[in-house]
């Protein structure tokens, strides 16, 4: 499920896990900032953090939400039935490798839950960071994956994961078709196909790698 904002955690998540077979969650920055500005859900927490910078306040709130979400999913995780919660360091594609690694480690240590998973972008700096973080045993989710080449480089980096850690390669599907559908229609070709065929190609490519603790997620 694509949210761990506080109101959702307290009012809906446990019911979705019980009745809708939800097995994990991903932090969504758009939903989080909407909750910050529109719902007043975080008003008391923000008041308690008065005096800190906006960046530090946001990170503190995200850590608190991630901790709570991890606790809600912990029963599934303990049973070996997924139960991961993904958050991201907030470092862009062009940030240095050290910055990505440092922030990922800081988030891991701050949340302090075994079922936390860290999002790392599929970029030149991201691949190097993934490999180093994999060696340190963090659960990792490779994001912004579009091409088979990117997926292959993510798989190579995540092959360094020890047996007690897990990796996910998140492949974008719909964004291809959103960009290409108009062109496909002009050429009298079927719409909503390129993203699927690309995803199938990546899935088969990664299956051939046979990495036991790395899976594909289609976004």
N, C-alpha and C positions, 0 to 999 in steps of 0.2 A: 504494500500500500504506500502511496506517494505522499506521506505526511507524518510528521511526529509533533506537530504544534500542540500546545498544552491542552486546549479545550477539546481537541479531537482525542488525545490520549485519555483524558479523564471520562469522556462521555460516550465514545463510540468504539475504541479499539478493542477492548476485551470482548465485546459482543461480536465484532467481525471475526476475531480469532476463533471464537466458539462456534459461530453459526455460518460463516462464509469461507472457512478454510484459508484465512489469511495467515501467512507463515513468516512474514518479515516486513520491514518498513525502511523507507528511504527518506532522509531529510529533504524537504522541498523549500528552497529559500524564498520562492514567491509566496507560498502559503504562510511561511513564518513571518515575513515582513508585512503581509496583509493582516495577520493576527496582531502584530505589534501596533499597527496604526489604526485598525478599524474596530477591533473587538473589545479592547480594554482588558483582555484576559491576563496580560502581563503587568498591569498597572501597579499592583502591590509589589511584585518582585522588582520592577524597575525602581520604585520608590525606595526599596531597601538597598539598592545599589547606587543611590545618589552620590555623586562625586567622582564616579568612574567615567572613563571615556565611553562614547557610544559603542565603539568597537569592542571594548572589554565587557560592556553590559550585554551586547548581543552574544558574545562567545560564552559568557556565564550562563545565559538563558538556554542556549543551545546545548551546553553540557548538561544542565539540569534535565532538559527534555530527553536527551539521549539516554541518560541514566534511568529515567523513569520508563522509557520505552523498552530498554534492555531488560529491566526487571519484569515488565509485563510479558515479554517474550521468553523469559528464562526457562519456564517449564518446557516449552517446545525445544529449546536449545539443549536442555539437559537430557531430553529423550532422543536427541540426534535427529530432530525433525525441523531442521533449519533454525528459525528463531533469531536471525541476524538483524541488526539495526545499522544502517549506513549513514554516516555523516561525512562531510568533506572539510578539508583544512581551509578552504577558501583561497587557495593559491591558484592563479591563472596558469595558462599554458606556458607563459614566458617567464614565470618565476624560476629562480635557480633551484637546482636539485636540493641543496642544503636547506633552503627555506621550506620546501615541501616536506622533507624528512623531519625537520625539527618540529613543525607544527603538527604533523601526523602523530609523532611520538608524544607531544604535549597533550593532544586530545585523548590519546589512548590512556595515558597516565591519569588524566583528570576524570574521565568517565569511569575507568577502573571496572570494566565489565568484560567478561570473556566473549560475549556475543556481539561486541562492537565490531563493525567493519568500516574501514576508511576508504573513501572514494579518492582515486588518483587519476588525473587526466592522461589520456593516451597521446603524449607528446614526447619530444626528444628528452626533455628534462624529466617528464613523468615516468618514462621507461626506466631510467637510471634510478629514480627514487623508488619505484615499485620493487626493483630487484633488491635494493638495500633493505627496504622495509620488510620484504618477504623473508630475507635471511634472518631478520629479527623476530619473525613469527607473528606479524600482524595479519589479521584477516583483511583482505584487500579487494576492492571493487574497481576494475579498470573502466573508466567512463569516457564518453565522447568517442566511441569506436565506430568508425564508418567503413573502413576498407579492410580487405583480407590482410594487407600488409600490416596495418595497425594491430589487428587481432593476433597475427603471428608474433609481433614484437612483444605484445602483452603476455602471450603464452610463454615466451622465452623468459621474460622477467619473472612471471609467477611460478615458473618451474623451480625456483629457489625456495618455495614455501616448504616448511617442514610438515610432517604428517599430521600435526595437531592444529594446523591453520588452514583456512579455506580462502579460495579466490573466486571471483566472478568477473567475467568479461561482458560488459553491457554494450550490446550492438544496437545502434539506432536503425530503425526500420522506416517509420512513417515520414521522417524528415526527407528522405530521398524522394518519396512519392509526392510530398507536398511541393517540392521544387520542380519535379519533372512531369507531373500530370498534364499540365497545359501543353507542354511540348509533345508528349505522347499522343494527346488528343489531336493535335495538329497533324501529326504523322499517321493518324488513324491506327494507332497501336493501343493495346489495352492499358488502362490506367491501373494504379495500385499494384504494380508487379515488380518494379526494379528493386525496391526495398526488400521484398520477400526473397527474390532470387539471390540478392547479395547476402542476405542473412543465412539462407540455406547453404550457400557456398562457404561462409565463415563457420557455420555449425559443423559441416562435414570436415572442414580443414582442422578444426580444433578436436574433433572426435578422433581423427587420425593421430593427433599428438598423444592422446590417451593419458592426460594428466589426471590422476585420481581425485585430487581435491580442487579442481578448477572446473567451473561450469559456465554456461552461456546464459545470459538474460537478454531477452529481446525488449527493447524500449520503444 
